[in-house]
Amino acid sequence: MKTSFDLVADSRDGVQGKGASRRLRRAGKVPAILYGGRQEPQQLTLDHQNLLTLLVNEKFFSTILQLKIDGQTQAAILKDVQRHPAKNQILHMDLQRVLENEKIRMTIPLHFKGTSVAPGVKTQGGVVSHLLNEVEVACLPKDLPEYLEIDLSTMEINQIRRLSDLPLPEGVEIVALTHGRDEAVVSIHHPRAEEAESPAAAAAAAAPAAGAAPAAAAAPAAAAKAAPKK
C-alpha cells in the first residue's frame, strides 16, 4: 500500500495517567494510542516538534502513515488530534492500524476547480458558497485518494452540486451516501443585498441621517423664539 509520511514512535507500556502525560509533554513528547487491526491498543510517545512540522501538511490527515515503533513498522492513519485551546501544542493523538485487506474510513479534503470560468460566476454575477470542504470515504487502503475534486466550470447561477455529483475513483464510496444522506457540497447564488449594495448607494442612504442632527438642534431654538414674552 502507498504511504506518504514516516512517523517515529516509542512504546510507553506501563506509563499512563494524567501525571505521566504531563511529564511527557514537559519533555517535548506527545502521548498517543494505536488501536485496531485485531490487536490490543498500544500506548505510544511521539516527538512534539516533529508533529508540529508534519501537521501543517494537508496530506498528513488524509493519507496512510508509515509508523515506526521501536524499529518495527506499521501502516496507520490519523484518527484524532487533541490540541491545547490557547497554545500551539499537541496534547494527544489517536492512530488506527491499517490492514491491506480491510476497508478503512477516512476524511479527505475536497478540491474545487473551474470557479472563475463558471457561467454562474463569470457572466451571471453569482457567488460561490462551499458548503462542505471535506468528506468521509470508505475503501481499501490501496484505493485511498488524497482528495476528491469537483469541477464547477459548467455551473449556472442557482445550481447546487451534491455528494452524488462527486466523481469517485474505483473502489471508493462516500459514507454519507451509503446512509442515504446526499448533502449539498457547493452552490452558486445571487449576492446578498448587503453584498450587492454599491458605495454610492450606501452614502446616499447615510446622507439624511447626517443632516438630521442640525435640524434637531434647531427645533428648540425655533420654539423659544415663537413663545410669547411675559
N, C-alpha and C positions, 0 to 999 in steps of 0.2 A: 504494500500500500504506500501511497505517496505521503511523505511527511515534509514539513516545511521549517520547523524550528527544533533545535536541540535545547532541552531543559534539564539541567543537572540538579539532582536532589539527593538528600541524605535521609536515611530512615531514622526515626526517633521513637523506637519501641520503648514503652515504659515511661516516656517523658510526656505527660499530659497534664491538663488542668489549666486554669486561668493564670496561676502564678508562673507555671513553666512557659506558657505562651508569652507572657510579658517579658520574661528573661530572654527568650529567643529574639523578640523584637528589639530589645535594647542592644542585643549583639548583632543587629543588622540582618536577622533571619526572619523568614515568614513561615508560620505553621501552615501545613496543608494536609489534605487527606486524599487518598487514591482509593476508589471503590469500583465495584462492578467486575465484569469478566469472569464471573463464577468463582471469585476468590474473596477472601476476607479483606475488609478495609485495612489500609496501611497508612500509618501516620508518617508524614514527611516534613522536612525543612527545606526551604528554598532561599536563595540569596536575594535579598530585597533590592539591591541596586541593579542587579541583572534583570529582575522582573520589571522594574520601572522602565528600563530600556526596551524590553520586549512589548510591553502593554501599549506603547504608543503606535504600534503597527496594527492596523485593522485586521490583517490576516491572522494574527495570533489568536483571535477569538473564533475564527471560523475554519481552521484547518487542523489536521492531525499533528500532534506534537510527538517528538521522539524523546521520551522521558528516560533519563539515565540515572538509575538508583543504585548506589554502591557498586558501580561497574556493570550492572545489568541494564538492559534496555527494555522499554515497554512503551508501546503506542498508546496515546491517551488524548483526550480532548478536554478543554477547559469548560467546566460547567458553571462555576460561580466565582466571583471575586468580591471580597468584602473590603471596602476602603474606609479609612478614617474620615469622618464627616468634615473635618476642618483642616487636616494636614494632607500633604502628598505622601500618604503612607498606605501600604497594603497590609491589611490585618490578617487575612486568611484566604486560602484558595481551595476550591473543590475540583478534583480531576477525576475523570472516568476512564477506566481501561477500555481499549478498543480491541476487538477480535475481528479478523478478516471476514469471517462468515456470519457475523451478526450485524443487523441493521443498527445504526445509531441515529439519534435525533439531535439536530444541531441548528442553532440560529445563525443565519448567514445574512450579509447585507444585500440590499437592493441597489443597483446602479441604474440611473436614468440617462437616456441619451435622446438626441433629437429635439430637445426642448426649444431651442432657438428657431428651428425651422417648422415647428408645428403650426398648421394654419390657424388654430385657435389662439396662438400667441402672436405669430408674425403678421397676420392680416386681419384678425378679428378682435384684437385688443384684449385678449383674455390673460389671466394669470394662472400659474400652475400651483397646485397645492399637493404636497407629498403627504399622504395620509398614513403611509407605512414606510419605514426606512429599513426594515429587516423582516425576515420571515423564517419560521421554523420548518425544516425539511427532515425527511427520513429517507435513509438509503444505506447501502453497504459502504464501508469506508473507501473502497476503490472508486466509488461514483460520486463522492462528496465534491460539489462545486465550491469555488472560493466565494462566488456571489451569483446572483441572478440579475439579468439585465432586461430592462423593459424599454421598448422603443416608442417614443412619443411623437415621432415625426409626422404621423398622419392624423393626429388627434384634432378634432374640431372643438369649438367652444361648447360648453355644457356636456362634454363627454367624460366618461369615467372608465378607467381600466381597473379590473378586479383581479383577484388572485388567479382565477381561472384563465385570465389572459396572459399570464406569465409563461414564456417558453421554458420548458423543463428539459434538462438532459435525460437521457435514457437511464432508467433505474431510480430516478429521484421523484419523490412525491411531497406535496405540501401538506403538512399535518392538519392545518385548519380545514382544508378541503375534504379530507377523509372524515371529518366530523360534521360536514355539511355547512361550514361557515365560509362563504365566498365573499370575503371582505373587500372593500374598496381600497385600492392602492394609491391611485393618483387621479386628479381631476383637473380640468381646465374650466374656469368660470369667469364671469364678469367681475371686474374690480368692485370692491365695496364702495359705498357712497363716499366715505371719508378718504379712500384712496384716490377716487376719481376727481375730487374737488380741486380746482385749479387754485394757485396762489392768488390770482386776481379776484376770484370769487370769494375767497376767504377774507381778503382785505375789504371788499365791498360790504360783506356781512358785518365786519367789525366796525365800520365807519359810524353807523348810528349810535352804537354803544359808546364810542369815543366822544361823540358830541353831546351825549346825554348829561354829562357831569356839569358843564357850564349852564345848561338850561335849568337844571335842578337847583343850582346855586342861585340863579337869578330870580326864581319864584318867590322866595321870602322877601327880597328887596321890593319887588313889584307890589306885593301885598301890603307892605308897610307904607308905601307911598300912597296907596289908594285909601288907607284908613282915615276917618275924619279926625281933625285936630280938636283937642279938648280946650 
